[in-house]
Amino acid sequence: MKSIKKQILNGETILPIPREIEASVDYYDVYSGRNEAIVYLPRIPNPFNNAEFIKNHQHALLQDDLLNAYLRHDGF
């Protein structure tokens, strides 16, 4: 695990990315987690908002494909 030190640049707190870590996308969503953890996740387009994806997959799962589940009266 690589340790880094936060830096102040133009009044902003910066967390440098170590050379060993490839930042392959331009934008990241940032979350504050438990125990003061800072989590960066690459921002990727939501396929469910993409018209092309919806068009190609709109009939991929039909009602007949769903499993009919039921509980037996003595199941628990």
C-alpha angles and dihedrals in degrees: 000000000000120000123212135185122230114244134203115229121174090340093309126113109237128195107201119219113232116240090244091065116075113215097204100174131054100228132045132185111228126210134182109228137185121306091020092297117162114210124196118195123183112251108237128175116267105245091206089065093048113101093206092052092048092049092050095046106031094110097032094109118038128187089254089060093062119098115244103225125187138171122236115229090243095041095115 
